[in-house]
Amino acid sequence: MPMVLPRPLGQHLYVKDLDTMASVPRDGKTMGEIFLRGSSIMKGYFKDPEATSKAFRNGWFATGDVGVVHTYLHG
């Protein structure tokens, strides 16, 4: 079942192509991995730099979850 998530205050969520790390188009079809960044996202795993380096890419937390982006229209 699709979920619509509101933007949390001070957080950034992007769905990115894993090969190019570019944001996927807002077509509701192109899938990519969900990446998070913001003040409430951890900076890394406690005393585990190896796990941290696997989980983060250019400062973005790679959730391992897959999603699509829809164009949201206010109205």
PAMI-45842 format. One record per residue: x, y, z of N, C-alpha, C in turn; residue in one letter. Coordinates in steps of 0.2 Angstrom, whole numbers, padded with zeros to 4 digits, always signed. Atoms other than C-alpha are relative to their C-alpha. Layout:
BEGIN
XYZXYZXYZa/...
END
This chain:
BEGIN
+0004-0006+0000+0000+0000+0000+0004+0006+0000m/-0004-0006+0000+0007+0017-0005-0001+0004+0006p/+0001-0004-0006+0011+0029+0009+0002+0007-0002m/-0002-0007+0001+0012+0048+0008+0003+0003+0006v/-0003-0002-0006+0024+0055+0020+0001+0007+0000l/-0001-0007+0000+0024+0073+0026+0008+0001+0001p/-0007-0002-0001+0041+0082+0026+0001+0002+0008r/-0001-0002-0007+0047+0082+0044+0004+0006+0001p/-0003-0006-0001+0053+0098+0051+0008+0000+0000l/-0008+0000+0000+0072+0101+0047+0003-0006-0003g/-0002+0006+0003+0073+0085+0037+0000+0000-0007q/+0000+0001+0008+0077+0080+0019+0000-0007-0002h/+0001+0007+0003+0072+0065+0010+0000+0000-0007l/-0001+0000+0007+0077+0061-0007+0000-0008-0002y/+0000+0007+0003+0074+0045-0018+0005+0001-0006v/-0006-0001+0005+0090+0043-0028+0001-0007-0004k/-0003+0005+0004+0096+0032-0042+0006-0003+0003d/-0006+0003-0003+0109+0020-0035+0006+0001-0004l/-0006-0001+0004+0120+0021-0050+0003+0007-0001d/-0002-0006+0002+0121+0039-0053-0001+0005+0006t/+0002-0004-0006+0115+0046-0036-0004+0006-0001m/+0004-0006+0002+0104+0058-0045-0007-0001+0002a/+0007+0001-0002+0086+0061-0039-0004-0003-0005s/+0005+0004+0005+0073+0050-0048-0005+0006-0002v/+0006-0005+0002+0060+0060-0058-0006-0001+0004p/+0006+0000-0004+0044+0064-0050-0006-0003-0005r/+0005+0003+0004+0034+0052-0061-0004-0005+0003d/+0004+0005-0004+0027+0040-0048+0002-0007-0002g/-0002+0006+0002+0036+0026-0057+0007-0002+0001k/-0008+0001+0000+0055+0027-0057+0002-0001+0008t/-0002+0002-0007+0061+0018-0041+0007+0001+0001m/-0007-0001-0002+0076+0022-0031+0000-0001+0007g/-0001+0001-0007+0083+0021-0014-0001+0006+0004e/+0002-0005-0004+0077+0032+0000+0006+0002+0004i/-0005-0003-0003+0090+0044+0007-0002+0005+0005f/+0002-0005-0005+0089+0055+0023+0005+0004+0002l/-0005-0004-0003+0098+0069+0030-0003+0005+0004r/+0003-0005-0004+0094+0081+0044+0003+0000+0007g/-0003-0001-0007+0097+0086+0062-0002-0006+0005s/+0001+0005-0004+0088+0071+0069+0002-0007-0003s/-0003+0006+0003+0097+0058+0058+0007-0001+0003i/-0006+0001-0004+0111+0050+0067+0006+0002-0005m/-0006-0001+0004+0129+0054+0062+0004-0006-0002k/-0003+0007+0002+0134+0036+0062-0001-0005+0006g/+0001+0005-0005+0134+0020+0072+0005+0001+0005y/-0005+0000-0005+0142+0020+0089+0005-0004+0000f/-0007+0004+0000+0160+0014+0089+0000-0005-0006k/+0000+0005+0006+0157+0006+0072+0001+0004-0007d/-0001-0004+0006+0165+0016+0058-0001-0004-0006p/+0001+0004+0006+0164+0002+0046-0008+0000-0002e/+0007+0000+0002+0145+0001+0047-0002+0007-0002a/+0002-0007+0001+0144+0020+0047+0002+0001-0008t/-0002-0001+0007+0154+0020+0030-0005-0003-0005s/+0005+0004+0004+0142+0007+0023-0007+0004-0001k/+0007-0003+0000+0126+0017+0028+0000+0007-0003a/+0000-0007+0002+0131+0034+0023+0004+0001-0007f/-0003-0002+0007+0135+0041+0005-0001+0008+0000r/-0001-0007+0001+0141+0059+0004-0005+0004+0005n/+0004-0003-0006+0132+0063+0021-0007-0001+0000g/+0007+0002+0000+0116+0055+0016-0001-0007+0003w/+0001+0007-0002+0109+0040+0026-0004-0004-0005f/+0003+0004+0005+0105+0026+0014-0005-0005+0004a/+0005+0004-0004+0089+0018+0022+0000-0008-0002t/+0001+0007+0002+0089+0002+0011-0007-0001-0003g/+0007+0000+0002+0071+0006+0007-0001+0003-0007d/+0001-0002+0007+0064+0008-0011-0006+0004+0000v/+0006-0004+0001+0052+0022-0016+0000+0003-0006g/+0001-0004+0006+0045+0033-0030-0002+0007+0003v/+0002-0006-0002+0042+0051-0030-0006+0003-0005v/+0006-0003+0003+0025+0059-0035+0000+0007+0000h/+0001-0007+0000+0022+0077-0040-0006+0001+0005t/+0005-0002-0004+0012+0084-0026-0003+0007-0001y/+0003-0006+0002-0001+0097-0030-0004+0002+0006l/+0005-0003-0006-0009+0108-0016-0006+0002-0003h/+0007-0002+0003-0027+0111-0018-0006-0003+0004g/
END
